[in-house]
Structures are given as structure tokens and as C-alpha cells.
Amino acid sequence: MQNQPVETPHADHLIRKRVLVTGGAGFLGSHLCERLLDQGHEVLCVDNYYTGRRSNVEHLLDNPRFETMRHDITSPLLVEVDEIYNLACPASPVHYQFDPVQTLKTCVHGSINMLGLAKRVKAKIFQASTSEVYGDPLVHPQPESYWGHVNPLGLRSCYDEGKRAAETLFFDYHRQHGVEIRVVRIFNTYGPRMHPNDGRVVSNFIIQALKGNNISMYGDGSQTRSFCYVDDLVEGFLRLMNQDATMGPVNIGNPGEFTIRQLAEMVVELTGSSSRLVQLPLPADDPRQRRPDISLAKQHLDWEPKVQLREGLERTIAYFDRLLRGDNKI
Ligand SMILES: NC(=O)c1ccc[n+]([C@@H]2O[C@H](COP(=O)([O-])OP(=O)(O)OC[C@H]3O[C@@H](n4cnc5c(N)ncnc54)[C@H](O)[C@@H]3O)[C@@H](O)[C@H]2O)c1
């Protein structure tokens, strides 16, 4: 862990700030906390540990600039901070569908609470939105200007519509109260510290391959996804937060498009596993294809992903390999 701020594209980074990260003990949140500490900031990690784990941030607990607080963002919070990253929300269908009303409350009440806090303490606030706001898209790849094709009543709606409502709240707080907002639409991201049992495709395939079990592909595996490595994503977060002015939502993701079958085959190859691919029925409202149009991020943030799928998978496989061997120092 470095104590000195590292050089970044904007001088703004060099000023020490108090930063609140909600969902900080989750997969993405823990990587973000780490990067913010590396840059010399003070970080307050708020989490209700619904899907987050203490082990994700355990290695940060000795840092005097790092604090954790168990709190559910559906209740108000009053703390003095300069910036807020609002990441709290279960992100995988297994978890967000387990208690859909709580998911919607986290998106809506949670956003209102965090926006209210930002307004009171004049903090800049960042929302982790999602490519799910595009639903099962009729436009491909998806630019930010696309309004989406979302089922408002289905099993995924608590999340998709919750995130859409959260975006609306962010832009209304900006227009009505002048709150400085940043909204990122995250496309499939993977990497170390993904939850091992949340049914997301990358972690599922890796764990199945490492255990030598069958690899369960939904459908024939011809549906496509794009996969962004977590370090690339977090770099995009920081660049967006440090933009001079509020702008519309920005897609952050990797435009490299792979079929689910290609992903499964690559995981089998990299793990050296003897697992076989098997087909299961497609879940309801499963999008056929997903790929971000990242022109805005390239133009305004000078951002594009650097980590190739093969390299990112190798790092993620190494993490899960250690996890399955019972190494709890990861
Ligand atoms: N990982 C991805 O590919 C992806 C894609 C699109 C959007 N996102 C968004 O990014 C954010 C982080 O996702 P992640 O992949 O790290 O998921 P995650 O489940 O690992 O992290 C979410 C964190 O939020 C916490 N949390 C949930 N509800 C809460 C509440 N009411 N109060 C306080 N804490 C709460 C969880 O305990 C967890 O630590 C989420 O908002 C998610 O919707 C992620």
C-alpha cells in the first residue's frame, strides 16, 4: 500500500479528500477503496454485508485512513465527506431477486438518502448504474442515448427499473438542487473478489472448471457478453469522478464481444480442466447480446480498457484457485 498520492490525469486527485464508498465491502467497492487509499484519500466504507464480505477489505483495516461502518443505506446517514461513490446494491440476479423489494428500496430509498447527504454536505456523488438499464437491447452496441427495452414487471425489474429510477433521481437532484453528479453505466465486470456463489457467468465457469464439474451454459451459448476487468473499470470510475463538470451517464465496459461458449472454452483451456460444457434452459429476460459503445468514455475521459480477457481471466482464476484451497488471506 502506498502512502503518497500517485500521479493521475487530473491534479484534483492530489488533494486528500474524505470519500464515502457505499457497498465498499463488495467486489467492485473493495477495489475502489483500495485505489482511493493508494491515491492518499481517507475512505469510509459503508456496507450492510448483504453480499459484501469483511474479508474483501480485511487487508485495508490497518490503514489509518480507512474506516468501515455497518449501515444499510435505506436508512439516512449523516457523515462529513467530500465525495460519495454509491455502489451499494446486490448486483447478481441470484441476490437481487432473493428480496426484490429490498433491492428496489436500496436503489430508490438508498439513492434518495445518499443524494440528500450529498446535498447537505455539498459532496460530489457518483452512481454505479448498469447496462441493465438498456434491458434486452434493440440497438447494438448500446450508446448512452439509447433509452432501452426493459420489462417493468419481470423478475429482473426490481434491479433494472430500480437502477433506472436511481438515474432519474440523480439527474433530478442535479437539476433541482444543483448536486454535482456522476453516473456510470457498468457493463459486465469480473476479477478477484467476485462473490463465489452469486451465479455470475465468469465466477460460475471458473469455479466449475477448477472443481472439474460440468460447465453450465444457459441456452446454446451463442448469446454474447462483453467482459471488463475490474482494474480497468475502477480507472474509469476515477476519471469520471474527476471530470470538471456534470455530464450525462457514461458507459464503462469492454467492447470486446465474446459468446458465452467462447468464454467457457477459454476458462476450460486456462484452468487445464477436464470439465465438459452442458446446456441449461435460458432464464427469463436474458439479454441476447450486450456490448458497450464507449465512444463517450474515450472522448471525454480518455479511457479505454487495457486488460485483455485472457489476462484478466488468468488473474481471476488464480484468485479462485487460492480461495478454493482455503487461503483466507486474499
Ligand atoms: N459487477 C458488475 O459487473 C456490475 C455491473 C453493473 C452494475 N454494477 C453495480 O456496481 C455496484 C457494485 O457491484 P458489485 O459487483 O461490487 O456487487 P457486490 O454485491 O459485490 O457489492 C454490492 C455491495 O453493496 C452492499 N449492499 C447491498 N445493499 C446494501 C444496502 N442496502 N446498504 C448498504 N450496503 C448494501 C453489499 O453488501 C455489497 O457489499 C452495484 O451497485 C451494482 O449494481 C456491477
The ligand as an SDF file (V2000), in Angstrom:
LIG
                    3D

 44 48  0  0  0  0  0  0  0  0999 V2000
  -20.0350   -6.2320  -11.2200 N   0  0  0  0  0  0  0  0  0  0  0  0
  -20.6880   -5.8710  -12.2830 C   0  0  0  0  0  0  0  0  0  0  0  0
  -20.4640   -6.4350  -13.3630 O   0  0  0  0  0  0  0  0  0  0  0  0
  -21.6930   -4.7540  -12.2500 C   0  0  0  0  0  0  0  0  0  0  0  0
  -22.3710   -4.4460  -13.4310 C   0  0  0  0  0  0  0  0  0  0  0  0
  -23.2940   -3.4110  -13.4230 C   0  0  0  0  0  0  0  0  0  0  0  0
  -23.5040   -2.6810  -12.2660 C   0  0  0  0  0  0  0  0  0  0  0  0
  -22.8330   -2.9940  -11.1340 N   0  0  0  0  0  0  0  0  0  0  0  0
  -23.1340   -2.1870   -9.9380 C   0  0  0  0  0  0  0  0  0  0  0  0
  -21.9570   -1.9220   -9.2050 O   0  0  0  0  0  0  0  0  0  0  0  0
  -22.2370   -1.9380   -7.8070 C   0  0  0  0  0  0  0  0  0  0  0  0
  -21.3050   -2.9090   -7.1100 C   0  0  0  0  0  0  0  0  0  0  0  0
  -21.4930   -4.2070   -7.6700 O   0  0  0  0  0  0  0  0  0  0  0  0
  -20.6020   -5.4580   -7.2360 P   0  0  0  0  0  0  0  0  0  0  0  0
  -20.4170   -6.2820   -8.4320 O   0  0  0  0  0  0  0  0  0  0  0  0
  -19.4320   -4.9970   -6.4680 O   0  0  0  0  0  0  0  0  0  0  0  0
  -21.6450   -6.2240   -6.3060 O   0  0  0  0  0  0  0  0  0  0  0  0
  -21.5000   -6.7380   -4.8030 P   0  0  0  0  0  0  0  0  0  0  0  0
  -22.7620   -7.4590   -4.4790 O   0  0  0  0  0  0  0  0  0  0  0  0
  -20.2180   -7.4540   -4.6250 O   0  0  0  0  0  0  0  0  0  0  0  0
  -21.4290   -5.3840   -3.9920 O   0  0  0  0  0  0  0  0  0  0  0  0
  -22.5390   -4.6720   -3.5360 C   0  0  0  0  0  0  0  0  0  0  0  0
  -22.2630   -4.2580   -2.0980 C   0  0  0  0  0  0  0  0  0  0  0  0
  -23.3710   -3.4780   -1.6380 O   0  0  0  0  0  0  0  0  0  0  0  0
  -23.7230   -3.9320   -0.3270 C   0  0  0  0  0  0  0  0  0  0  0  0
  -25.1180   -3.5900   -0.1250 N   0  0  0  0  0  0  0  0  0  0  0  0
  -26.2050   -4.0840   -0.7570 C   0  0  0  0  0  0  0  0  0  0  0  0
  -27.3220   -3.4880   -0.3340 N   0  0  0  0  0  0  0  0  0  0  0  0
  -26.9460   -2.5740    0.5980 C   0  0  0  0  0  0  0  0  0  0  0  0
  -27.6480   -1.6350    1.4180 C   0  0  0  0  0  0  0  0  0  0  0  0
  -28.9630   -1.5170    1.3450 N   0  0  0  0  0  0  0  0  0  0  0  0
  -26.9230   -0.8650    2.2680 N   0  0  0  0  0  0  0  0  0  0  0  0
  -25.5710   -0.9910    2.3460 C   0  0  0  0  0  0  0  0  0  0  0  0
  -24.8570   -1.8610    1.6160 N   0  0  0  0  0  0  0  0  0  0  0  0
  -25.5450   -2.6350    0.7370 C   0  0  0  0  0  0  0  0  0  0  0  0
  -23.4300   -5.4170   -0.3560 C   0  0  0  0  0  0  0  0  0  0  0  0
  -23.2990   -5.9950    0.9160 O   0  0  0  0  0  0  0  0  0  0  0  0
  -22.1360   -5.4560   -1.1600 C   0  0  0  0  0  0  0  0  0  0  0  0
  -21.0110   -5.2810   -0.3570 O   0  0  0  0  0  0  0  0  0  0  0  0
  -23.7250   -2.2980   -7.6580 C   0  0  0  0  0  0  0  0  0  0  0  0
  -24.4520   -1.1170   -7.4740 O   0  0  0  0  0  0  0  0  0  0  0  0
  -24.0540   -2.9280   -8.9800 C   0  0  0  0  0  0  0  0  0  0  0  0
  -25.4030   -2.7450   -9.3180 O   0  0  0  0  0  0  0  0  0  0  0  0
  -21.9400   -4.0300  -11.0950 C   0  0  0  0  0  0  0  0  0  0  0  0
  1  2  1  0
  2  3  2  0
  2  4  1  0
  4  5  1  0
  4 44  2  0
  5  6  2  0
  6  7  1  0
  7  8  2  0
  8  9  1  0
  8 44  1  0
  9 10  1  0
  9 42  1  0
 10 11  1  0
 11 12  1  0
 11 40  1  0
 12 13  1  0
 13 14  1  0
 14 15  2  0
 14 16  1  0
 14 17  1  0
 17 18  1  0
 18 19  2  0
 18 20  1  0
 18 21  1  0
 21 22  1  0
 22 23  1  0
 23 24  1  0
 23 38  1  0
 24 25  1  0
 25 26  1  0
 25 36  1  0
 26 27  1  0
 26 35  1  0
 27 28  2  0
 28 29  1  0
 29 30  1  0
 29 35  2  0
 30 31  1  0
 30 32  2  0
 32 33  1  0
 33 34  2  0
 34 35  1  0
 36 37  1  0
 36 38  1  0
 38 39  1  0
 40 41  1  0
 40 42  1  0
 42 43  1  0
M  CHG  2   8   1  16  -1
M  END
$$$$
